[in-house]
Amino acid sequence: MPRRRSRALRAAQEPLPVWTPRPPDRIPGLPADVRRLLHRIEARSPDPGVFPGATALALRRYREFLGPAGPHHRFRYPATAGCPAPACALDDVTHARDVLEDMLLALPPGRPRAELRRLIRPLDADFTRRTLPNPLHVPDRRPRRPDQWWHGRIYQSF
């Protein structure tokens, strides 16, 4: 049986898929130009906790945590994430809020930062109202991240 030439074998193969960049995630209430800017910042971030789509996922997790409470659950208690992977770490609502704060600081001052802050401000007010302050909380004075108020809440205990 005649042997097929390598050129014929290559021609018979399917072409490799062409990589195209992922479009920015849809964030309701945020203008498209700010979403594109956030997407660029996320894609270029050296922080492993910030990845393309991290802002949208953090906002979603923050909103889910503050979702409607049942009649017997007036207060909410943040819980630590059970998985150290960057996307799983967002299960801890305080980490999700950290990512949102990082994005606020990464955005240029002015309209882009104000647009994201406009989405976060009512969620922060709801978080403050529906979580309890921890009277034993000692402020953390790390040089990279000064103490953030959302870490000083009472966590869920198992």
N, C-alpha and C positions, 0 to 999 in steps of 0.2 A: 504494500500500500504506500502511495507516495506521501512524503512528509510535507505538511503545510508550512509555508514560509512564515517567519515571524511577522512580516508586514501584514499578511493575511490574518494572522491571529489577532494582531492589534486592531485591525479594521473591524473585526467581528465583535470586539468588546464594546460594551456600552461606554459612552464618554463619562468621565468623572463629573460629579455634580460641581457646579460653580458656587463657591461660598458667597453669600450675600449677607450684609450686616442685618441684624435683627432690628426691626423698626421699634421706636420707643413705645413703651407700654402706655396704654390709655389710662389717664388719671382724670376721672370726672371733675370738672370745675377748673382744670389747669389748662391754660392756653397751649396750643401746639408748639409755639416757639420755645416756651419754657420747658416743655416735655423733652424737646430735642436737646436743649442745653443740658438738662439733667442727665439724659441718656449719654451724652458725650462725657460728662464729668464722671458718671458711674463706670463707663468703659475704660477710662484712663486712670481710675483710682488705684493706687498701690495697696490700699487697705483691703484685706481679704473679706471683710464684712460688708464691703460695698461692691456690688456687682451689677451688671445691666439688669434693670428691673427692680433693684433693691428698694428704691423710693416708693414705687407703686405697691410692692408687697408690704413694706413697713406701714404705709397708710392703710392698706386693707386690714392688716392685723390689728392696728390701733383702733380702727372703726369696729372690727369684730369684737374686740375686748369690751368696747363700750356699748355694744348692741343692747337691745331691750332686755331688761332684767325681769325675772319672774317676781311675783308678789312677795315672796319670802326672801328675795335676794336684793336688798336695797344697795348694799355695798359690793364692790368688786375687789378682788385680791390678786395682784400680779403673781405669777408663778414663774419659777426659773425654767429655762428650756431644758429638755432632757437630752438634747443632741447638740454637739458642738459645731455641726456643719453651719456655714453662713446662713443658708435659707432657714434651717431649723432654729437657729438662735433667735430668729425674729418671733418665735412663739412666745418668748419673754417680752412682754409689752414694753418694758423699760429699755430693752435693747433696741426694739423697733423705734422707740422715741429717740434713742441715741443716734440711730442712722438718720432719722429725719433732721435732727439738730446738725449732724455733720453735713447734710445736704444744704441746709440753710446757710451754714458758714461757707460752703464751697461755691454757692451761687454768688454772682456779682451783686453788690448793693444796688438798690433801686427796685425797679418793677419786678424782675424775676424772683428776687428774694421775698418781696412783698406778696406776690401771688401765692407762693408756697406757704408763707406765714399765715395768709388769709384762710387757707384750708386747715392748718394745724391749730390755730388759736381757739376755735370753738371745741375742738377735741380735747385740748389741754384744760379748758374750763370744765368740761364734763368729767375728765379724769380726776381733777382736783375735787370736784363735788362728790364723785362716786367711789373714791378710795379714801382710806383713813391714814392720817399722818402717823409715822412711827415715832413715839416719844423717845425711844432709845437710839435713834439714828444718829451716828457720829458722822459729820461731814467728811468726805474724802478729799484730800488736798493733793491729788495727783497733778503733776505739772501739765500733762497733756489735756486732761479734762477736769476742770474744776467741778465741784459738787453740783449736780443737777437736781432740781427739786423733785423730779419724778422718781428718783432712787430713794427718797426718804419716806416711802409709803409702807404700810404693813403688807408683807408678802403672805401668800397662802402657805400654811404649814400642813404637812402631810401626816 
